[in-house]
């Protein structure tokens, strides 16, 4: 667990942004990552729970999820697409889903996160507040940043709700975190496809050539060649399902 020097709970966004701009001041959302960190570096925790960032609103085919909405709240919200609800459920055990937030999930960029993959295929944008003001940034750009925390706040995640979406995964057992998973969505202008377990974060890929540019690393769960093989098989399977093939 990180060594906590101080704990502060700002009452508004401006105060929160000012605090996390200070040295060794880090935003605290659900605490499932910071409170289990093995890094012993002394830190100042800036608790975001007092900020108005928990809403989930759907309008005109768009969904806005406040960054402090918990995975449990998303899972139980009937206005969220099924793929978002299902991947929220699979992200963490039930005891942690009531604490973990979608903003924290995005900020962590876990390479195995099926929730992030689901957000990617739903064309998610992240509303960010920094010293220059608010801006909407495509999720894939946020994930590609080397340091997406510390000087900016994630306010919400905004996504399209239309289209059909399927997920396929392979793990050592059905209850394990998938070695590789593929999430695909069919919408009016074509397919979106995202893959986990092949890069430092979940990534969008070309549905026609899903392995192009991928260079997955190897570990005890599977080597690079095996992961590439899984991507091909799972990608083909998701497209068959979307096209109605058995």
C-alpha positions in Angstrom: 0.0 0.0 0.0 1.2 3.5 -0.9 2.4 5.6 2.0 -0.1 8.4 2.5 1.3 11.8 3.6 -2.1 13.6 3.5 -5.7 13.2 2.5 -7.7 16.0 1.0 -11.2 16.1 -0.4 -11.9 19.0 -2.7 -15.4 20.4 -3.1 -15.1 21.6 -6.7 -13.3 20.8 -9.9 -11.0 23.8 -9.8 -9.8 23.0 -6.4 -9.2 19.3 -7.4 -7.2 20.3 -10.5 -5.1 22.7 -8.5 -4.3 20.0 -5.9 -3.4 17.3 -8.3 -1.1 19.7 -10.1 1.1 19.8 -7.0 4.1 17.4 -6.6 3.2 13.9 -5.5 -0.5 14.7 -5.3 -2.5 11.9 -7.0 -6.3 11.7 -7.6 -8.1 9.0 -5.6 -11.2 7.6 -7.3 -12.4 4.2 -6.0 -9.1 3.4 -4.4 -8.9 -0.2 -5.8 -5.5 0.6 -7.5 -3.8 3.1 -5.2 -4.7 1.3 -2.0 -3.3 -2.0 -3.3 -0.1 -0.5 -4.8 3.2 -1.9 -3.6 4.9 1.4 -4.4 6.1 2.8 -1.1 6.6 6.3 -2.4 5.0 8.9 -0.1 1.9 10.4 -1.7 -0.8 13.0 -1.1 -4.2 11.6 -1.9 -6.8 13.9 -3.4 -10.2 12.2 -3.0 -12.6 12.9 -5.9 -15.7 11.5 -4.3 -17.1 14.9 -3.4 -17.2 16.0 -7.0 -20.4 15.9 -9.2 -19.0 13.2 -11.6 -21.3 10.2 -11.0 -24.2 10.6 -13.4 -25.1 8.3 -16.3 -27.2 10.0 -19.0 -28.5 8.7 -22.4 -29.8 11.0 -25.1 -30.1 10.8 -28.9 -28.0 7.7 -29.3 -25.3 9.0 -27.0 -24.3 7.9 -23.5 -22.4 10.1 -21.0 -20.9 8.3 -18.0 -19.5 10.4 -15.2 -15.9 9.4 -14.4 -16.8 8.6 -10.7 -19.6 6.2 -11.7 -18.8 2.8 -10.3 -18.6 -0.4 -12.3 -21.5 -1.8 -10.3 -23.7 1.3 -11.1 -22.8 0.9 -14.8 -23.5 -2.9 -14.7 -27.0 -2.2 -13.3 -27.9 0.7 -15.5 -30.4 -0.4 -18.2 -29.5 2.6 -20.3 -26.0 1.3 -20.9 -25.3 -0.9 -24.0 -25.2 -4.6 -23.1 -21.5 -4.9 -24.0 -20.6 -2.1 -21.5 -22.7 -3.7 -18.8 -21.3 -7.2 -19.4 -17.7 -6.0 -19.5 -18.2 -3.9 -16.4 -19.3 -7.1 -14.6 -16.3 -9.1 -15.8 -13.8 -6.3 -15.0 -13.5 -7.1 -11.2 -15.0 -9.2 -8.5 -18.4 -8.0 -7.0 -16.7 -6.7 -3.9 -14.5 -4.3 -5.9 -17.1 -3.3 -8.6 -18.9 -1.2 -6.0 -15.7 0.8 -5.5 -13.9 0.9 -8.8 -14.8 3.7 -11.2 -14.9 4.0 -14.9 -12.6 7.0 -14.8 -10.0 5.0 -12.8 -10.4 2.1 -15.2 -9.6 4.3 -18.2 -6.7 6.0 -16.4 -5.1 2.6 -15.6 -5.3 1.4 -19.2 -5.1 -2.2 -18.1 -4.1 -4.2 -21.2 -6.6 -7.0 -20.3 -9.6 -4.7 -19.8 -12.6 -5.8 -21.8 -14.4 -2.8 -20.5 -11.9 -0.5 -22.2 -12.1 -2.6 -25.3 -15.9 -2.2 -25.3 -15.6 1.6 -24.8 -13.2 1.7 -27.8 -15.6 0.0 -30.2 -18.4 2.3 -29.1 -16.3 5.3 -30.3 -15.7 6.6 -26.8 -14.4 10.1 -26.2 -13.0 11.3 -22.8 -13.9 14.7 -21.5 -10.8 16.0 -19.8 -10.2 19.1 -17.7 -6.7 20.6 -17.5 -5.2 24.1 -17.2 -6.3 24.9 -20.8 -10.0 24.0 -20.0 -12.3 21.2 -21.0 -11.7 19.1 -24.1 -13.0 15.9 -25.7 -10.3 13.4 -26.7 -10.8 10.1 -28.4 -10.2 7.3 -25.9 -7.5 5.7 -28.1 -5.5 8.9 -27.8 -5.9 9.0 -24.1 -4.6 5.5 -23.8 -1.7 6.3 -26.0 -0.4 9.1 -23.8 2.6 8.2 -21.7 1.2 10.0 -18.7 -2.5 10.6 -18.6 -2.7 11.5 -14.9 -1.5 14.1 -12.5 -2.2 17.3 -14.4 -5.7 16.6 -15.7 -9.0 15.3 -14.5 -11.2 12.8 -16.4 -14.7 14.2 -16.1 -16.7 11.8 -18.2 -16.7 9.1 -20.9 -19.0 9.7 -23.9 -20.0 7.0 -26.4 -22.3 5.9 -29.2 -24.9 3.4 -28.2 -26.1 2.1 -31.6 -25.1 -1.0 -33.4 -24.6 -4.6 -32.5 -21.7 -5.7 -30.4 -20.2 -9.1 -29.5 -17.2 -10.3 -27.4 -15.1 -13.4 -27.7 -12.3 -14.4 -25.4 -9.9 -17.2 -24.5 -8.6 -17.8 -21.0 -7.0 -20.7 -19.1 -10.4 -21.2 -17.5 -13.8 -19.5 -18.0 -13.3 -17.5 -14.8 -9.8 -16.3 -15.5 -8.8 -13.0 -17.1 -8.7 -13.7 -20.8 -5.3 -14.2 -22.4 -6.7 -12.5 -25.5 -10.2 -11.1 -26.1 -11.8 -9.5 -29.1 -14.7 -7.1 -29.0 -16.4 -6.1 -32.3 -19.3 -3.8 -33.1 -21.2 -3.4 -36.3 -22.6 0.1 -37.0 -23.9 2.0 -40.0 -20.5 2.8 -41.4 -18.8 -0.6 -40.9 -17.1 -2.5 -38.1 -15.1 -1.5 -35.0 -12.8 -4.0 -33.4 -10.7 -3.9 -30.3 -8.3 -6.4 -28.8 -6.9 -7.0 -25.3 -3.8 -8.9 -24.2 -1.6 -7.9 -27.2 -0.2 -4.4 -26.2 0.3 -2.2 -23.2 -3.4 -1.2 -23.4 -6.4 -2.5 -25.3 -6.1 -1.4 -28.9 -8.4 -0.8 -31.9 -7.5 -2.9 -34.9 -8.6 -3.2 -38.6 -11.4 -5.8 -38.7 -10.1 -7.1 -42.0 -6.5 -7.4 -40.9 -6.7 -7.6 -37.1 -3.0 -8.7 -36.5 -1.4 -5.9 -38.6 1.1 -3.9 -36.5 0.5 -6.1 -33.4 3.6 -7.3 -31.5 2.4 -9.0 -28.4 4.8 -9.9 -25.7 5.0 -13.4 -24.2 4.3 -14.5 -20.6 3.4 -17.6 -18.7 -0.1 -17.5 -20.1 1.0 -17.6 -23.8 3.7 -16.6 -26.1 3.5 -14.0 -28.8 2.7 -16.4 -31.6 -0.1 -18.0 -29.6 -1.6 -14.6 -28.9 -1.5 -13.6 -32.6 -3.2 -16.9 -33.4 -5.9 -16.2 -30.9 -6.5 -12.7 -32.4 -7.1 -14.2 -35.8 -9.5 -16.9 -34.5 -11.5 -14.7 -32.2 -11.7 -11.8 -34.7 -13.1 -14.2 -37.3 -15.6 -15.6 -34.8 -16.9 -12.1 -33.7 -17.5 -11.1 -37.4 -19.3 -14.4 -38.0 -21.5 -13.8 -35.0 -22.3 -10.2 -36.1 -23.1 -11.5 -39.6 -25.5 -14.1 -38.2 -23.4 -17.2 -39.0 -23.3 -20.1 -36.6 
